[in-house]
Amino acid sequence: MRSEKSETLNLRLSTQFKQLLRQAEAEHRSQTNLLEKLVHDRCEASGLVSIASTMEPSTVPPARSEA
């Protein structure tokens, strides 16, 4: 089941950042999903408030193992 998204965030990005964000397609992700995952992973790694408990498992894909 997908979680319903009801919040909106507007960002101004550099051209270079936007090009990097487009790489989400290479991972078969939407740009929104990639940003969510990056923020989530960074919060977890930094010991910031865990948002994982407030998100449904389907919204945060499991981390890929780097082999």
Stockholm file with secondary structure:
# STOCKHOLM 1.0

chainA/1-67         MRSEKSETLNLRLSTQFKQLLRQAEAEHRSQTNLLEKLVHDRCEASGLVSIASTMEPSTVPPARSEA
#=GR chainA/1-67 SS CCCCCCCCCCCCCCHHHHHHHGGGGGGTCCHHHHHHHHHHHHHHHHTCCCCGGGSCGGGSCCCCCCC
#=GC SS_cons        CCCCCCCCCCCCCCHHHHHHHGGGGGGTCCHHHHHHHHHHHHHHHHTCCCCGGGSCGGGSCCCCCCC
//
